Amino acid sequence: MTRSSNSNPAGNTTSAEPRRTFLKSTAAVGAVGATNAFLARSAHASGSDIIKVGLVGCGGRGNGAAKNAMTADPGCRLTAIAEVFYNRMEEGKKQLRKSLGDQYEVPDDQCFTGWEALEQILATDIDVILLATPPGFRPAQMEAAVNAGKHVFCEKPVAVDPVGVRRVMAASEKAKEKGLSVVSGLCWRYDLGVKATMEKIHSGAIGEIVSIQENYLTSTLWLRNPQPDWTPMHRQVLNWLYYKWLSGDHIVEQFIHSLDKAMWLHHDVPPIKCYGTGGRQVRTSTDYGDIYDHFSIVYEWADGTRCFASTRQMSDCFNETEDFVFGTKGTAKVLANKISGQETWSYEGKKPSMYDLEHVALMNAIRRNEPINNGDYMCKSTMMAIMGREAAYSGQAITWDQMMASEMKLGPDKPTWGEAPVVEVPMPGRYRFTET
């Protein structure tokens, strides 16, 4: 694939230092709008007060993240786009022009396609980069973005294997050293009702936590039919959900939201081990790559508490997504924002978009020169999800220490069009977790 322009614009910088000084005087707080008037936003400014945003990945989540960023701060402008596929880039540009209006300021020579698009977009003068490509690419992208001195919005999960998680951990620490902000796409951390419920639980409203039940029982997702000109790599990248080297399997790509809340309930202290089961009962066709369609994992913490975690992607079945927390004095439903038992409580405050609030936090941190860094929990929750996957794949109990020491790495270092990784569905009892 080729870039959609021949050169970077004159005056672009590759400086590794973030553009912060010029933003310090623009931290005024304004209203997001009539319905979300309480949201903190920086007042609109012009010229050097503009926050330049680059987008990596023109899929639905990427375009959505761009819209959320523009909504969060009227001084934001989308000024560069990177997308591996030229046709998806062109379609994305049309959608973004329409949805962003005057905040879309992407010249043709700052639209980059192909495998080198990330390197090219990081050579522009963007202040913030939005990483919204398949998770298998995220460790390298996160590392490169921090090295280039960019603030980062990093979609979940941050990796698909232990080596990748540790790589993002190191990049997050480097971001702290450089004064860069890193905000995670684990959006429930920014939902006002969920935050209020967590605060009540942590303050003792249900007593001591005894156990947690995490349910993410949902339907199946999209599938793109292969085209005659697709190579095996095209097929896998365009259907990335179904290949563990790209998505991490749905326990990592989707169920991480629930597992992150279990981690949050434990004050971001990770479990010591887990065990469980999973398999392919409905999605058995080769069209669905090498991932499972259901998992059931038990996580254990050093304090004796357990999380019973179940997820399923199957059509025409009972669906439920909820976090049930059982305590010595009561119970809580985190997503329902309700507590019952000795104390009865429910959240009755406002519920703006958590997707917008993520970006409000990021842009305000930049405006105020008060860096925010979600690196710790976004890495731990990703590792927790990978840990559960490996327990189900192998049929063995897996410890946190094993995960942190594992040299498992999925996928090629530098993918190219043509051949793709071998597809083999993991079979418990045969599959072996890679420790070294």
matplotlib code that plots the C-alpha trace (Angstrom):
import matplotlib.pyplot as plt

x = [0.0, 1.1, 0.7, -2.0, 0.5, 4.1, 5.6, 5.1, 4.1, 6.9, 7.5, 6.6, 8.7, 9.9, 10.8, 10.5, 9.2, 5.5, 4.0, 2.8, 4.1, 1.8, -1.2, -0.7, -2.6, -5.7, -7.0, -10.2, -13.2, -16.3, -19.5, -19.7, -23.3, -26.7, -27.1, -23.6, -22.9, -20.9, -18.1, -14.8, -13.6, -10.9, -12.2, -11.9, -8.7, -7.0, -3.6, -1.0, -3.8, -5.1, -4.5, -3.5, -4.8, -3.7, -5.8, -4.4, -7.1, -10.2, -12.6, -15.7, -13.8, -11.2, -13.7, -15.7, -12.6, -11.9, -15.4, -15.1, -11.8, -13.3, -16.4, -14.2, -12.4, -13.5, -9.8, -9.0, -8.4, -7.9, -4.9, -3.5, -4.7, -3.0, -4.7, -3.1, -5.8, -6.2, -9.9, -10.7, -8.8, -10.8, -14.1, -12.9, -12.1, -15.6, -17.2, -14.9, -15.3, -19.1, -19.0, -16.3, -17.2, -14.7, -12.6, -11.5, -8.3, -6.5, -4.7, -4.1, -0.4, -1.1, -3.1, -0.9, -1.6, 0.4, 2.5, 4.7, 1.8, 2.5, 6.0, 4.8, 2.1, 4.4, 6.8, 4.0, 3.4, 0.5, 0.2, -2.0, -2.3, -5.4, -4.4, -7.4, -6.1, -6.2, -4.6, -1.8, -0.2, -0.6, 2.6, 4.8, 2.5, 2.5, 6.2, 6.8, 4.2, 5.9, 9.4, 8.1, 6.8, 3.1, 0.3, -1.6, -5.2, -4.7, -7.7, -8.1, -6.6, -3.0, -1.5, -2.3, 0.7, 2.9, 5.8, 3.5, 2.1, 5.5, 6.5, 3.5, 4.4, 7.8, 6.4, 3.9, 6.8, 8.7, 5.7, 5.7, 9.4, 8.6, 5.5, 3.2, -0.4, -1.7, -5.4, -6.9, -10.0, -11.2, -14.1, -16.0, -13.3, -14.7, -18.4, -19.8, -22.3, -19.8, -17.2, -19.8, -20.7, -17.1, -16.5, -19.4, -18.1, -14.6, -16.0, -17.5, -21.2, -21.4, -18.8, -15.8, -15.9, -16.3, -16.7, -17.4, -19.4, -18.5, -21.0, -20.4, -22.9, -23.5, -24.1, -21.6, -20.0, -19.3, -17.5, -16.1, -16.4, -13.0, -12.5, -10.6, -7.7, -7.1, -3.9, -4.0, -2.7, -5.5, -8.0, -6.7, -6.2, -9.6, -11.2, -8.9, -11.4, -11.1, -7.3, -5.6, -2.4, -4.5, -7.3, -6.1, -9.4, -12.6, -11.8, -9.0, -10.5, -14.0, -14.3, -11.4, -14.0, -15.5, -12.1, -10.9, -13.7, -12.8, -9.3, -10.6, -12.6, -9.3, -7.7, -5.7, -4.0, -3.8, -5.0, -2.4, -3.7, -6.6, -8.0, -11.1, -12.4, -13.6, -14.0, -15.7, -19.2, -21.0, -18.3, -16.6, -16.0, -12.5, -14.0, -13.7, -10.0, -8.5, -10.5, -13.1, -16.7, -17.0, -14.9, -15.5, -12.6, -12.1, -9.6, -8.1, -6.6, -4.1, -6.8, -9.0, -11.6, -12.5, -14.0, -16.2, -15.9, -18.0, -18.2, -19.9, -20.4, -23.3, -26.5, -30.0, -29.1, -29.7, -27.6, -26.4, -23.6, -23.2, -20.8, -22.2, -20.3, -21.0, -20.0, -20.4, -23.1, -24.7, -24.4, -23.8, -24.5, -21.8, -23.3, -26.8, -25.2, -27.2, -26.4, -28.7, -28.4, -27.8, -27.6, -29.7, -28.4, -28.6, -26.8, -29.2, -26.7, -26.0, -24.8, -22.8, -20.9, -18.1, -16.4, -16.4, -15.2, -12.1, -11.0, -12.1, -9.6, -6.9, -7.4, -7.7, -4.5, -2.7, -4.2, -3.3, 0.1, -0.9, -0.1, -2.5, -1.3, -3.6, -0.7, -0.7, -4.3, -4.6, -1.6, -2.6, -6.1, -4.8, -2.5, -5.3, -7.4, -4.5, -3.9, -7.5, -7.2, -4.1, -5.7, -8.7, -6.5, -4.1, -6.5, -3.9, -3.9, -1.8, -0.2, 0.4, 4.1, 4.2, 2.5, 4.9, 7.9, 6.5, 8.3, 5.1, 4.9, 2.2, 2.4, 5.1, 7.3, 6.8, 3.7, 3.6, 0.9, 1.0, 1.3, -0.1, 0.5, -0.7, -4.2, -4.6, -7.4, -5.9, -6.9, -6.8, -4.5, -2.5, -1.8, 1.1, 1.4, 4.7, 6.7, 10.2]
y = [0.0, 3.6, 6.8, 9.1, 11.9, 12.2, 14.3, 15.6, 19.3, 21.8, 22.8, 19.5, 18.5, 15.2, 16.7, 14.2, 16.9, 17.4, 20.8, 21.8, 25.3, 27.1, 25.3, 26.3, 29.5, 28.0, 25.8, 27.7, 25.6, 25.8, 23.9, 20.9, 21.8, 22.3, 18.6, 18.1, 21.5, 20.3, 18.7, 20.5, 21.7, 24.1, 27.3, 27.6, 29.3, 29.9, 29.7, 28.1, 27.2, 24.5, 20.9, 19.0, 15.4, 12.4, 9.3, 5.8, 3.5, 4.6, 1.9, 2.5, 2.8, 5.1, 7.5, 7.4, 8.3, 11.2, 12.5, 12.1, 14.0, 16.9, 17.0, 17.0, 20.2, 22.8, 23.8, 20.3, 19.8, 16.5, 17.2, 13.8, 10.3, 6.9, 3.8, 0.7, 0.4, 3.1, 2.4, 2.5, 5.8, 7.4, 6.2, 7.4, 10.8, 11.3, 10.2, 12.4, 15.5, 15.1, 14.3, 16.8, 19.8, 22.7, 20.6, 18.4, 20.0, 17.1, 18.1, 15.3, 15.3, 14.3, 11.2, 8.1, 4.5, 1.3, -0.4, 2.7, 5.0, 5.1, 6.3, 9.0, 10.3, 10.6, 12.7, 15.4, 18.1, 16.5, 16.9, 13.8, 10.5, 8.2, 4.5, 2.6, -0.3, -4.0, -4.7, -6.8, -3.7, -1.6, -2.2, -1.1, 1.9, 3.0, 2.7, 4.7, 7.4, 8.0, 8.0, 10.7, 12.9, 12.5, 12.4, 9.1, 7.9, 4.1, 1.9, -1.3, -3.9, -2.7, -6.0, -9.7, -11.3, -10.9, -9.5, -6.8, -5.9, -5.4, -3.3, -1.0, -0.9, 0.4, 3.0, 4.2, 4.8, 6.6, 8.8, 9.8, 10.8, 12.9, 14.6, 13.0, 12.0, 8.5, 7.8, 4.3, 3.2, 1.3, 3.7, 2.5, 4.1, 7.4, 6.7, 8.9, 6.3, 3.5, 5.7, 6.7, 3.0, 2.0, 4.8, 3.5, 0.0, 1.1, 3.2, 0.1, 0.3, -3.5, -4.4, -6.5, -7.9, -11.7, -12.5, -11.0, -12.4, -10.9, -11.6, -10.5, -12.7, -11.2, -11.8, -12.5, -9.7, -8.8, -11.0, -9.7, -12.1, -12.8, -11.2, -12.7, -10.3, -10.9, -12.5, -14.6, -11.5, -9.4, -12.0, -12.0, -8.2, -7.4, -10.0, -9.3, -10.1, -13.8, -14.2, -14.3, -12.6, -9.6, -9.5, -11.6, -13.5, -12.0, -12.5, -10.0, -7.7, -7.4, -9.0, -6.9, -4.2, -6.6, -7.9, -4.3, -3.6, -6.7, -5.4, -1.9, -3.4, -4.8, -1.4, -2.5, -5.3, -8.3, -11.8, -14.4, -17.1, -18.3, -21.5, -22.2, -23.4, -22.3, -23.5, -23.2, -24.6, -22.4, -20.5, -23.6, -22.6, -21.7, -18.2, -17.6, -18.1, -19.6, -18.0, -19.4, -18.4, -18.8, -18.7, -19.3, -18.3, -18.2, -15.6, -15.8, -13.0, -13.2, -12.0, -15.1, -13.3, -14.8, -13.5, -15.9, -14.5, -15.7, -14.4, -15.7, -14.5, -16.5, -15.3, -16.0, -16.7, -15.0, -11.8, -10.1, -7.7, -6.9, -6.8, -8.5, -7.7, -9.7, -8.3, -9.0, -6.3, -6.3, -6.6, -4.2, -4.1, -1.9, -1.2, -0.7, 1.7, 0.0, -1.2, -3.3, -4.8, -2.9, 0.2, 0.8, 3.2, 4.0, 6.6, 9.4, 11.9, 12.8, 10.3, 12.0, 9.9, 8.0, 8.0, 11.8, 12.0, 10.0, 12.6, 15.5, 14.1, 13.9, 17.3, 19.0, 17.3, 18.7, 22.2, 22.4, 20.8, 18.2, 14.9, 11.9, 8.3, 5.3, 3.0, 0.9, -0.3, -0.7, -3.0, -5.0, -5.5, -6.6, -9.1, -10.4, -11.1, -12.8, -14.9, -16.1, -17.0, -19.0, -20.9, -21.9, -22.7, -24.9, -26.4, -25.4, -23.1, -20.0, -17.6, -13.9, -14.4, -16.8, -14.2, -11.5, -13.7, -15.3, -14.7, -15.5, -13.3, -13.7, -12.5, -11.2, -8.3, -6.6, -7.9, -7.8, -8.6, -12.2, -15.1, -14.9, -16.7, -20.4, -20.8, -23.6, -23.7, -24.3, -27.6, -27.9, -30.7, -30.3, -26.6, -25.4, -22.0, -20.4, -19.5, -19.0]
z = [0.0, -0.6, 1.3, -0.1, -0.5, -1.4, 1.4, 4.9, 5.1, 5.5, 9.1, 10.7, 13.7, 15.0, 18.4, 21.2, 23.7, 24.0, 23.1, 26.6, 27.3, 24.9, 26.4, 30.0, 29.8, 28.2, 31.0, 31.4, 32.1, 29.9, 29.3, 26.9, 26.0, 27.4, 28.4, 29.8, 31.2, 34.1, 32.0, 32.3, 28.9, 27.8, 26.3, 22.6, 21.5, 18.2, 16.6, 18.9, 21.5, 19.2, 20.2, 17.1, 17.1, 15.0, 14.5, 13.9, 12.5, 10.6, 11.8, 13.8, 17.1, 15.7, 14.1, 17.3, 19.3, 17.0, 17.5, 21.3, 21.3, 19.4, 21.6, 24.7, 23.7, 21.1, 20.7, 19.3, 15.6, 13.8, 11.6, 10.5, 9.9, 9.5, 8.2, 6.8, 4.0, 1.4, 0.8, 4.5, 4.7, 2.0, 3.5, 7.0, 5.7, 4.3, 7.6, 9.7, 7.5, 8.1, 11.8, 12.8, 10.7, 11.2, 13.6, 10.7, 9.3, 7.7, 4.5, 1.9, 2.6, 6.2, 5.3, 5.5, 4.4, 4.5, 7.1, 7.5, 8.3, 12.0, 11.5, 9.1, 11.3, 14.3, 12.1, 11.9, 14.6, 16.3, 20.0, 20.7, 19.0, 19.2, 18.9, 17.7, 15.5, 16.4, 19.8, 18.4, 16.9, 20.1, 22.0, 19.1, 18.4, 22.1, 22.4, 19.2, 20.2, 23.6, 22.0, 19.6, 22.5, 21.8, 24.4, 23.9, 24.0, 24.0, 23.3, 25.2, 25.5, 25.3, 24.1, 23.3, 25.0, 28.1, 26.2, 24.7, 28.1, 29.6, 26.6, 27.2, 30.9, 30.1, 27.6, 30.2, 32.7, 30.0, 29.4, 33.1, 32.8, 29.8, 31.3, 28.7, 29.4, 28.7, 28.9, 28.5, 26.5, 29.6, 29.5, 32.6, 34.8, 33.6, 33.9, 36.7, 37.9, 38.0, 39.7, 42.4, 42.9, 43.3, 45.8, 47.9, 47.8, 48.7, 51.6, 53.1, 52.0, 51.5, 54.1, 53.2, 49.6, 49.7, 46.0, 42.6, 39.7, 36.3, 33.4, 29.8, 28.0, 24.6, 20.9, 18.1, 16.1, 12.5, 9.9, 6.6, 3.7, 2.0, -1.5, -4.4, -4.2, -0.4, 0.7, 3.9, 5.8, 4.4, 5.6, 9.1, 9.5, 8.1, 10.4, 13.3, 16.0, 15.2, 15.4, 18.8, 17.6, 16.6, 19.2, 22.0, 21.8, 23.0, 26.7, 26.1, 23.5, 25.0, 28.4, 29.6, 30.6, 33.2, 34.4, 34.7, 37.2, 39.2, 39.3, 40.3, 43.1, 44.4, 44.3, 41.2, 43.1, 40.6, 41.4, 42.3, 40.0, 37.9, 36.3, 34.1, 30.9, 27.5, 23.9, 20.5, 20.5, 18.0, 16.0, 14.7, 11.1, 9.8, 9.1, 12.8, 13.0, 16.2, 19.0, 21.5, 21.7, 25.5, 28.7, 32.4, 34.6, 38.4, 39.6, 43.2, 45.2, 48.1, 50.5, 49.7, 47.5, 44.2, 41.0, 38.9, 35.4, 32.5, 28.9, 25.8, 22.2, 20.8, 19.0, 20.1, 23.7, 27.1, 27.4, 30.5, 31.2, 34.9, 37.8, 41.0, 44.1, 47.3, 50.7, 54.3, 54.7, 51.3, 47.5, 44.6, 40.9, 39.5, 36.1, 37.5, 40.1, 42.9, 46.4, 48.7, 52.1, 55.4, 53.2, 50.1, 47.6, 43.9, 41.8, 40.6, 39.1, 35.5, 33.0, 30.2, 27.7, 29.3, 25.9, 25.9, 29.5, 28.7, 26.3, 28.6, 31.2, 28.5, 27.1, 30.5, 31.6, 28.5, 29.0, 32.6, 32.2, 34.8, 33.2, 33.7, 33.3, 33.2, 32.3, 35.5, 35.5, 31.7, 31.7, 34.7, 33.4, 30.0, 31.7, 33.9, 30.7, 29.0, 32.1, 31.9, 28.3, 28.8, 31.7, 29.5, 26.5, 28.5, 31.1, 33.8, 36.7, 35.8, 38.3, 38.0, 38.5, 35.6, 33.4, 34.4, 33.6, 30.4, 27.1, 25.1, 22.0, 19.3, 15.7, 13.5, 14.4, 11.0, 9.2, 5.4, 2.8, 1.8, 4.2, 7.7, 11.0, 11.1, 12.5, 15.1, 17.7, 21.2, 22.7, 26.6, 27.6, 24.4, 24.4, 26.5, 28.1, 27.1, 30.1, 28.6]

ax = plt.figure().add_subplot(projection="3d")
ax.plot(x, y, z, "-o")
ax.set_aspect("equal")
plt.show()
